[in-house]
Amino acid sequence: MDKNIAKSPKDKYALSRVLYIIEAALEYFVSIAVGGVYLAEITKHIGISDAITGIITAFVSLGCGFQIIALFLAHKKPVKKWVTVGHIISQTLFALMYFVPLLNASKTLKTVLLITVLFVAQIIHNVINSPKINWLMGLVDDDKRGNFTANKEIVSLVGGMIFSYGLGAIMDHLASKTMFIVGGVILFVLLGLHTLTLVFTKEKKTENVQVNVKKSIGELVKNKTLFKIIIVFVIWNVANYATISFSGAYQVNALGFTTTFASVVVIISSLARVIFSKPLGKFADKYSFCKMLYICFGIEAVAFAINIFTVPQNGKILFTAYSIIHAIGQAGINSAIINLAYDYVSDDQKTGAVALVNTFSGFAGFFTTLALSPLVAYIQNNGNKLFGISMHPQQLLSLFSLVFTIVILIYLFTVISKIPSKKNRAE
């Protein structure tokens, strides 16, 4: 593990930072189990269409939209107790998703239950996300955030490879009833381990001051620089969710991937992300997160361009290539969502800034999926044809993603690059 994680015996937060890395990995395992091909397997056994599965998948993004509620809770110190309770509730609901296909109920009722459980879980998860990040990132020195974030992501990805492959093997080799029971039990075990990491992580003592929430929101809304940054991630979620919301169902139904093969794709992609995560983090610490995003979004443009040509005949090759390249770009983009906002706002606005970024970009991702779902259904119901041209809807959506990723690059070069960061203003 990197020496920056634990500097010396006198550093009383060293163990807490290690626990933060473990916490992030366990949370990542949960996100793997309730998304992508695993969620598609649940919806497939219930009998839910690709278009509806895409909308359900996008609940991850919609849940992010509720981070605005964090602005009303950010001043409630300490955050450790209520954040921990919130995670217990949300992860319990995630685990219960695996038991929905086993119910002796109609397809309609099971669909409603799955949507309700997942939606409520995502809302709770995201309401507590910004305060939790502010708590845990507060244990990391500002000049080491990029490197620490890279270390944290590497551990999550390496662990995620093993977890994803194991879960994929379970889904492929067990009978339907048994595999969902085992999957649910695994999630309950993860819940217990994740809770322990939060319980034993320290929190810096700060005063529980009364905050005028209306005034605080007003100051954030007036922050023109923050909204310029928000636009980056709004456009990104429009681009990204246009493709990823429907990729799980695409792999299972059209490309014919087994969950084991889909897990192998995840493993290879995660390896690529691990390799590039630390260099990108160091690059961001040295040059800026904005400059790092030039590289990352350029990589994403290549990924979407490749995915335009992915069809069942070449799916194993091209979708794997798309996934690897997409993962490399994500290695920097995920950390930039937090750190770019931190670079341009004052310390007392960090929690609110991250909440607003995730709120606007979250709603953008969900409503993009919602708007595109009828198009997906139309093309599939028309024999995978549009205007007489044979295509899978996911190919058209990848073209849509490519165009918006290019828009982001232009915006970064023409707008964000001209804004001085806190570090540059201090100099």
C-alpha positions in Angstrom: 0.0 0.0 0.0 1.3 3.5 -0.7 3.3 5.3 2.0 1.0 8.3 1.6 -1.9 6.3 3.2 -0.1 6.0 6.5 2.6 8.6 7.1 3.8 7.8 10.6 2.8 6.3 13.9 1.8 9.7 15.2 -0.8 10.1 12.4 -4.0 9.2 14.3 -6.0 9.1 11.1 -3.7 6.6 9.3 -5.9 3.6 10.2 -9.0 5.5 9.3 -7.7 6.2 5.8 -7.0 2.5 5.4 -10.5 1.7 6.5 -11.8 4.3 4.0 -10.1 2.4 1.2 -11.7 -0.9 2.4 -15.1 0.8 2.8 -14.9 2.1 -0.7 -14.1 -1.4 -2.0 -17.0 -3.0 -0.2 -19.4 -0.4 -1.4 -18.1 -1.0 -4.9 -18.8 -4.7 -4.6 -22.4 -3.9 -3.7 -22.7 -1.5 -6.7 -21.4 -4.4 -9.0 -24.0 -6.8 -7.6 -27.0 -4.5 -8.1 -26.1 -3.1 -11.6 -25.1 -4.1 -15.1 -25.5 -7.7 -16.1 -26.5 -8.8 -12.6 -29.5 -6.4 -12.5 -30.2 -7.6 -16.1 -30.4 -11.2 -14.8 -32.9 -10.2 -12.2 -35.1 -8.3 -14.6 -34.7 -11.1 -17.2 -36.1 -13.7 -14.7 -39.0 -11.3 -13.9 -39.7 -10.8 -17.6 -38.9 -7.1 -17.8 -38.0 -5.6 -21.3 -34.7 -4.0 -22.3 -36.2 -0.5 -22.4 -37.6 -0.8 -18.9 -34.4 -2.5 -17.7 -32.5 0.6 -19.0 -34.7 2.9 -17.0 -34.3 0.7 -13.8 -30.5 0.7 -14.4 -30.5 4.5 -14.6 -31.9 4.7 -11.0 -28.3 4.9 -10.0 -28.2 8.3 -11.8 -31.6 9.3 -10.6 -30.6 8.5 -7.0 -27.7 10.9 -7.4 -30.2 13.6 -8.1 -31.4 13.4 -4.5 -28.0 14.4 -3.1 -29.5 17.9 -2.9 -31.1 16.8 0.3 -27.5 16.5 1.7 -27.4 20.3 1.8 -30.0 20.2 4.6 -28.0 17.6 6.6 -24.4 18.7 6.0 -24.3 20.8 9.2 -25.4 18.0 11.5 -22.2 16.9 13.2 -21.0 14.3 13.8 -22.1 12.7 10.5 -20.7 9.2 11.3 -23.8 7.9 13.2 -26.5 8.8 10.8 -24.4 8.0 7.7 -23.7 4.5 9.1 -27.4 4.0 9.8 -28.3 5.2 6.3 -25.9 2.8 4.7 -27.4 -0.1 6.7 -30.9 0.7 5.5 -29.9 1.2 1.8 -27.7 -1.9 1.6 -30.4 -4.0 3.2 -32.8 -2.9 0.5 -30.1 -3.7 -2.2 -29.8 -7.2 -0.8 -33.6 -7.7 -0.9 -33.6 -7.1 -4.6 -32.2 -10.6 -5.1 -35.3 -12.1 -3.4 -37.9 -10.3 -5.6 -37.7 -12.9 -8.5 -38.4 -15.7 -6.0 -41.7 -14.2 -4.8 -44.9 -16.1 -5.7 -46.4 -13.0 -7.3 -47.4 -11.6 -10.7 -44.8 -10.0 -13.0 -46.4 -6.6 -12.5 -46.2 -6.8 -8.7 -42.6 -8.1 -8.8 -41.7 -5.3 -11.2 -43.2 -2.7 -8.9 -41.4 -4.2 -5.9 -38.0 -4.3 -7.6 -38.4 -0.7 -8.8 -39.5 0.5 -5.3 -36.7 -1.3 -3.4 -34.0 -0.1 -5.8 -35.3 3.4 -6.0 -35.6 3.9 -2.2 -32.1 2.3 -1.7 -30.5 4.6 -4.2 -32.2 7.7 -2.7 -30.9 6.9 0.8 -27.5 5.9 -0.5 -27.1 9.2 -2.3 -28.5 11.5 0.4 -25.7 10.3 2.7 -23.0 10.2 0.1 -21.8 13.8 0.0 -21.6 14.1 3.9 -19.8 10.8 4.0 -17.3 11.8 1.3 -16.6 15.1 3.1 -16.1 13.2 6.4 -13.7 10.6 4.9 -11.8 12.9 2.4 -11.3 15.3 5.3 -8.8 12.7 6.6 -6.6 13.2 3.5 -4.2 16.0 2.9 -5.3 18.3 0.1 -2.0 17.9 -1.9 -2.4 14.1 -1.8 -6.0 13.8 -2.8 -5.3 12.6 -6.4 -2.8 10.0 -5.3 -5.0 8.8 -2.4 -8.0 8.6 -4.7 -6.0 6.5 -7.1 -4.9 4.1 -4.3 -8.5 3.8 -3.1 -9.7 3.0 -6.6 -7.0 0.5 -7.4 -8.0 -1.5 -4.3 -11.6 -1.4 -5.2 -11.0 -2.5 -8.8 -8.7 -5.4 -7.9 -11.1 -6.6 -5.3 -14.0 -6.0 -7.8 -12.4 -8.3 -10.3 -12.4 -11.2 -8.0 -15.9 -10.4 -6.6 -17.4 -9.9 -10.1 -16.0 -13.2 -11.5 -17.1 -15.1 -8.4 -20.6 -13.7 -8.6 -20.8 -14.3 -12.3 -19.8 -18.0 -11.8 -22.6 -18.3 -9.2 -25.2 -16.8 -11.6 -24.2 -19.2 -14.4 -23.8 -22.5 -12.5 -26.6 -22.4 -9.9 -30.3 -22.9 -10.5 -32.3 -19.7 -10.7 -33.8 -20.0 -7.2 -30.5 -20.9 -5.5 -28.4 -18.3 -7.3 -30.7 -15.5 -6.1 -30.7 -16.8 -2.6 -26.8 -17.0 -2.5 -26.6 -13.5 -4.2 -28.8 -12.0 -1.5 -26.8 -13.7 1.3 -23.5 -12.4 -0.2 -25.0 -8.8 -0.1 -26.0 -9.2 3.6 -22.4 -10.3 4.4 -21.0 -7.2 2.5 -23.5 -5.1 4.5 -22.0 -6.4 7.8 -18.4 -5.8 6.8 -19.1 -2.4 5.3 -20.8 -1.3 8.6 -17.7 -2.4 10.6 -15.4 -0.2 8.5 -17.6 2.9 9.2 -17.9 2.1 12.9 -14.1 2.0 13.4 -13.3 5.0 11.2 -12.6 8.2 13.1 -14.2 11.5 12.4 -12.5 14.8 12.9 -14.2 16.8 15.6 -16.0 19.9 14.4 -18.6 22.1 15.9 -22.3 21.3 15.3 -23.1 24.9 14.3 -26.5 26.1 13.2 -26.5 26.8 9.4 -28.9 28.9 7.5 -29.6 26.3 4.8 -31.5 28.7 2.6 -28.5 31.2 2.7 -26.0 28.3 2.1 -27.9 27.1 -1.0 -28.2 30.7 -2.2 -24.5 31.2 -2.0 -23.9 28.0 -3.9 -26.4 28.9 -6.6 -24.7 32.3 -7.0 -21.3 30.6 -7.5 -21.0 30.9 -11.3 -17.7 28.9 -11.3 -19.4 25.9 -9.7 -22.2 25.9 -12.3 -19.6 26.0 -15.1 -18.1 22.8 -13.6 -21.6 21.2 -13.1 -22.2 21.6 -16.8 -19.2 19.3 -17.5 -20.7 16.4 -15.6 -24.3 17.1 -16.7 -23.2 16.7 -20.3 -21.1 13.6 -19.3 -24.0 11.9 -17.7 -26.1 12.6 -20.8 -23.4 11.0 -22.9 -22.6 8.1 -20.6 -26.0 7.0 -19.5 -27.2 7.0 -23.1 -25.0 4.0 -23.5 -24.4 2.3 -20.2 -28.1 2.2 -19.1 -28.8 -0.3 -21.9 -25.5 -2.1 -22.1 -26.3 -4.7 -19.4 -29.5 -5.9 -21.2 -27.5 -5.7 -24.5 -24.9 -8.1 -23.2 -27.4 -10.6 -21.8 -30.1 -10.5 -24.5 -28.6 -9.4 -27.9 -24.9 -10.2 -27.6 -25.6 -13.4 -25.8 -22.9 -13.1 -23.1 -23.0 -15.4 -20.1 -22.6 -13.6 -16.7 -19.2 -15.4 -16.4 -18.0 -13.9 -19.7 -19.4 -10.5 -18.8 -17.5 -10.8 -15.5 -14.3 -11.5 -17.5 -14.9 -8.3 -19.5 -15.3 -6.5 -16.2 -12.0 -8.0 -14.9 -10.0 -7.1 -18.0 -11.5 -3.6 -18.0 -10.7 -3.2 -14.3 -7.1 -4.2 -14.8 -6.8 -1.5 -17.4 -8.4 1.0 -15.0 -5.9 -0.1 -12.3 -3.0 0.4 -14.6 -4.0 4.0 -15.5 -5.6 5.1 -12.3 -2.4 6.0 -10.4 -0.6 7.8 -13.3 -3.8 9.8 -13.9 -4.0 10.7 -10.2 -0.4 11.9 -10.1 -0.9 13.8 -13.4 -3.9 15.6 -11.8 -2.0 16.4 -8.7 0.9 17.9 -10.7 -1.0 19.7 -13.5 -4.7 19.9 -12.5 -7.8 17.8 -12.7 -9.0 19.9 -15.7 -6.0 18.9 -17.8 -6.4 15.3 -16.7 -10.0 15.4 -18.1 -8.7 16.4 -21.5 -7.1 13.0 -21.7 -10.0 11.1 -20.1 -12.8 12.4 -22.3 -10.6 12.0 -25.4 -10.3 8.3 -24.4 -14.1 8.0 -23.9 -14.7 9.4 -27.3 -12.6 6.6 -28.8 -14.6 4.0 -26.7 -18.0 5.2 -27.9 -16.7 5.3 -31.5 -15.8 1.6 -31.3 -19.1 0.7 -29.7 -21.0 2.1 -32.6 -19.9 -0.9 -34.6 -20.6 -3.6 -31.9 -23.1 -6.2 -33.0 -23.7 -9.9 -32.1 -21.2 -11.1 -34.8 -18.3 -9.2 -33.3 -19.6 -8.5 -29.8 -17.1 -10.4 -27.8 -14.2 -8.5 -29.4 -15.6 -5.0 -29.9 -17.6 -4.7 -26.7 -14.6 -5.9 -24.8 -12.5 -3.2 -26.5 -15.1 -0.6 -25.7 -15.3 -1.7 -22.1 -11.5 -1.6 -21.6 -11.1 1.9 -23.2 -14.2 3.2 -21.3 -12.7 2.0 -18.0 -9.4 3.8 -18.7 -11.3 7.0 -19.2 -13.4 6.4 -16.0 -10.2 6.0 -14.0 -9.8 9.8 -14.0 -13.4 11.0 -14.5 -14.7 9.4 -11.3 -12.2 11.1 -9.0 -12.5 14.4 -10.9 -16.2 14.7 -10.0 -15.2 15.3 -6.4 -11.7 16.8 -6.9 -12.6 19.3 -9.6 -15.3 20.8 -7.5 -12.9 20.9 -4.5 -10.4 22.8 -6.7 -12.8 25.6 -7.4 -14.9 26.2 -4.2 -14.1 27.2 -0.6 -13.8 24.6 2.1 -17.1 25.4 3.7 -18.9 24.8 0.4 -17.3 21.4 -0.4 -20.2 19.1 0.7 -22.8 21.4 -1.0 -20.7 21.6 -4.2 -20.4 17.8 -4.6 -24.1 17.5 -3.8 -25.1 20.0 -6.5 -22.8 18.4 -9.0 -24.3 15.0 -8.4 -27.8 16.3 -8.2 -27.8 18.0 -11.6 -25.7 15.4 -13.4 -27.8 12.6 -11.7 -31.1 13.9 -13.0 -29.5 14.5 -16.4 -28.4 10.8 -16.6 -31.8 9.5 -15.6 -34.0 11.7 -17.8 -31.7 11.0 -20.8 -32.3 7.3 -20.3 -36.0 7.9 -19.8 -36.2 9.9 -23.1 -34.2 7.3 -25.1 -36.1 4.3 -23.8 -39.0 4.7 -26.3 -36.4 4.8 -29.1 -34.9 1.6 -27.9 -38.3 -0.1 -27.8 -39.2 1.3 -31.2 -36.1 0.0 -32.9 -36.3 -3.4 -31.3 -40.1 -3.7 -32.1 -39.3 -2.8 -35.7 -36.9 -5.8 -36.1 -33.8 -3.8 -35.1 -34.3 -1.3 -38.0 -34.6 2.5 -38.2 -35.6 4.2 -41.4 -34.9 0.8 -43.2 -31.4 0.6 -41.9 -30.5 -2.5 -39.8 -29.0 -1.6 -36.4 -29.3 -2.3 -32.8 -30.5 0.6 -30.7 -27.3 0.5 -28.6 -25.3 1.3 -31.8 -27.2 4.5 -32.3 -27.0 5.4 -28.6 -23.2 5.1 -28.8 -23.1 7.6 -31.7 -25.2 9.9 -29.5 -22.7 9.4 -26.6 -19.7 10.2 -29.0 -21.2 13.5 -30.1 -21.8 14.7 -26.5 -18.3 13.6 -25.4 -16.8 15.8 -28.1 -19.0 18.7 -26.9 -17.5 18.2 -23.4 -14.0 18.4 -24.8 -14.8 21.6 -26.6 -16.3 23.0 -23.4 -13.3 22.1 -21.3 -10.9 23.8 -23.7 -13.0 26.9 -24.2 -14.5 27.5 -20.7 -13.1 25.5 -17.8 -9.4 25.9 -18.8 -9.8 29.6 -18.4 -11.0 29.5 -14.8 -8.2 29.9 -12.1 -8.3 27.2 -9.4 -8.0 27.9 -5.7 -4.3 26.9 -5.9 -3.6 29.2 -8.8 -5.4 32.1 -7.1 -3.4 31.6 -3.9 -0.2 31.7 -5.9 
